[in-house]
Amino acid sequence: MSELSATGGRDVHTVRFPAAPPPATADVLIVGAGPVGLAAAVELTSRSVRAAVVDRARAATLVRAGAMGHTPRVVEHLRRWGLLQRVRDAWTYPPEWHRGTRLVTSLAGHELVPVAAPSFADRSSTAGHSADEALRRPQTVFQRVFLDRLTEQGVSVSGGWELTALREDEGGVDAEVVDVDSGRSHTVRAAYVLGTDGGGSTTRRLAGIAREGEHATEKRLRLIVRTGDISDRVGPAPSATNIVVNARASGFLAAVSAREWRVYAGPYPLDHEPGEDELLAVGRAAFGFEVDLELVSATTFYHATRIAETFRRGRVLLAGDAAHVRTPGGNLGEGIGDVVNLGWKLAAVLDGHAPHSLLDSYDQERRPHNWRVADHSLERAHRTQAALAEIRAGGIPDDTDLGDEAVRRRTEIGARLRRDRFGSDGVAFDERYDASAAVWYEPGQLDAEPPWRADVYEDDPRPGHRAPDGPLDPSGGTLYDRLGTSFGLLVLTEDRTVERAFAAEAAARTLPFTVIHLTDPAARAVYGTTNVLIRPDQHVAWRGTALPPAGAGAVLDRVLGQVEALVASLPTPATTAA
């Protein structure tokens, strides 16, 4: 792990990728060494898949980092990979700066919606649906931690190599990559290629995969600004995560390091290029006082949805922004969800446990999920923009105005903002897969399920849903810890008939398989049955008190893509795809 920097945080300003050339062969060639690509390599390597990563860049920099906030669902995966503590340790500014997401007129101004600060005396659990907490770290922290793990395991990661061609045949893919400095060409022979190379994905273009969705009508900028020491104005532990609402600035003002902050600017017409002075004025308005700022970077983003028409074409697959670009907010979590869903399936195919067609379920499961989240994110952005226009039209008092009318107006603004504040548990946890060939649904289940909601989540043990997690022992171990990376059968009964059938079938297939016995009546109440088959991505594949007439083999055949399911007859979630 990197050493502490002089500013008190971890030095992950620049993460340099190894310069070694790519290997000649790999099971999976990953194109793109962002957090999603490196996470894919970690996931695949944990399943003994030979992965290699290439990226046209030679390094990643903190000051262009996008993702900062990560849901408990992402943290669950970090925990399973054994990397959670490394990520926790890699803070770039003191963690005590976290006070929740504050709605303020400016960093030095007034709080519009009170948020309870963490109390040192309150040691009660707030785990909710997960044993893990949400986490804020810049994406270079993820890249540093993932890269360190891959280096320890001897996984090839090559910076400075650009993908230029893909030639697929029945047995694999020849990927041509070129050294960006010398122009030297090199061919990697891989069974599969996974594109995690961002919204402008070369992999997607070479695979001939188009995108669907709405184009943006305006643009916004994500700025990174660098300050000097501002502790005399905001104290030694300022609030790290703020949403600013004032006459000049709006959106996030979030610490990236102890001296660098992310600020949002815009919206602007698509053809407008704001100058540095204009952008820095927005930055100063977000801080709420005269401060010397250096504009370090400005990255354009859009309130729009662009999702690939398929996440798989032959032996080429897409994940992360290469597969789906949408309004910002949790996008990295969706990318990590992609690679966790895909990782066990690629391993099963490469190990001979499943046919090539199992990979179709990756698109069947992840693309509808991404449409749900994208539609919600775009609608939320439009609602927020309308609320901001309404608030500004009614006037926003200057921070220096402490009169009764200013106090009344700020209270009024806070009440208006509360109207649009909804939970996001559904976005974090409800990755339901309800049109998949790799799930054994219950009769009538899909017609009876409540609609997906972004703001609400209840533990749901039905097939296709995330398996509810919970503690298994007094020392803090959880069901997910016990499952690890294999298929698991949760047994909540003394009758071991179903268990023996599944165990025998898994052994005959040499399929990694774990059996967990729980005697806790609360677990039986949560799962509502006696036996639950859980996939390696922690989703329920089947549940029941007895096996279907065709037996355990038929269930595993379905889950491993050995049989054709009538997916076309299943109800498909509504989307707003163009």
Buried (B, 14 or more C-beta within 10 A) or exposed (E): BBEEBEBBBBBBBEBEBBEEBBBEBBBBBBBBBBBBBBBBBBBBBBBEBBBBBBBBBBBBBBBBBBBBBBBBBBBBBBBBBEBBEBBBEBBBBBEEBBBBBBBBBBBBBBBBBEEEEEEEEEEEEEBBBBBBBBBBBBBBBBBBBBBBBBEEEEBBBBBBBBBEEBEBEEEBBBBBBBBBEEEEEBBBBBBBBBBBBBBEBBBBBBBEBEBBBBEBEBBBBBBBBBBEEBEEBBEEBBBBBBBBBBEBBBBBBBBBBBBBBBBBBBBBEEEEEBEEEEBBBBBBBBBBBEBEBBBBBBBEBBBBBBBBBBBBBBBBBBBBBBBBBBBBBBBBBBBBBBBBBBBBBBBBBBBEBBBEBBBBBBBBBBBBBBBBBBBBBBEBBEEBBEBBEEBBEEEBBEBEEEEEEBEEBBEBBBEBBEEEEBEBBBBBBBBBBBBBBBBBBBEEBBEEBEEBBBEEBEBBBBBBBBBBBBBBEEEEEBBBBBBEBBBBBBBBBEEEEBBEBBBEBBEEBEBBBBBBEBEEEEBBEBBEBBBBBBBBBBBBBBBBEEBEEEEBBBBBBBBBBBEEBEBEEBEEBEBEBE
